[in-house]
């Protein structure tokens, strides 16, 4: 069934590409990585992995109407326990974004379909354009990263504002009940290089009956950029069942241009992030040191990235991680 869906989707894409009344823009990327887990007491381990394989298209129907489609695949891949016989092949193909967009007036856009839930700054960043390989813990302490629903947005040089109503149960998930979730997010730029942002998400958990419980999320952050320097910090709070979970991150990086035929830029970066779940000693801290090497003037097209993650748990231990990623993207 999934193979038939993939074949049909590819066929649809080629059909769209043949249309004379639409302007198509294709993009996509592949992220291949090597992960090495460093254990204080025990055997270290490492593996090659294909983190993401994505393909997207944007079709401009006219100056008011647009279609956006973003898909990903994970096939073939093996999941299981390395020292057992419990291996299985994953045949997985999914839709990330499937949006119809309508722009009735300048700067205003209406979106229907499946899209990124407006909540935190890092929600809006493509995995191919994040500052680190792993996303910050704020994303883990957020509502569903993508969801089905309707969204309205307004953007100008000073501010960006989003508001949405969604199912609340995440992407590619059927959800037919009376409970719907609401999100709002805004970013304001009072002067060049500086931004203040914040968001809220209110709704119910995934129970589709009268036992559904309230769940609330709040986020806020600051960022500053000047030349190659970028500084940012963001925090999120989740209130659920009379308990709160908090998360935050703060990072700094600096893009250094390099004028050689092969290497175009180098970016050293460091980030601290934290996740504190309900209960005693459930806090998780992580410090990430990274360096990225770019092989194209466009920062994100051809890139090698190395991240070293120092992880500390208040209760228990976790391995440190060394991750080497090679990314190729086309626009």
Protein Blocks (a to p, Z undefined) as FASTA:
>chain_A
ZZmmmmmmmmmmmmmmmpmkbccdddddddddddddddfbdcdddddddfbacddddddf
blmbccdddddddddddeddfkbcbdcdddddddfbdcddddfbghiacdedjddddfbf
klmpcfklcfbfbdcfklmmcccfbdcddddddddfkbccdddddehnoghiacddfbdc
ddddddddfbghiacdddddddddfbfcfkbccdddddddddddehjbccddddddddee
hiacdddddddddddddddfklmbdcddddddddddedehiaccdddddddddfbfblkl
pccdddddddddfbdcdddddddddddddZZ
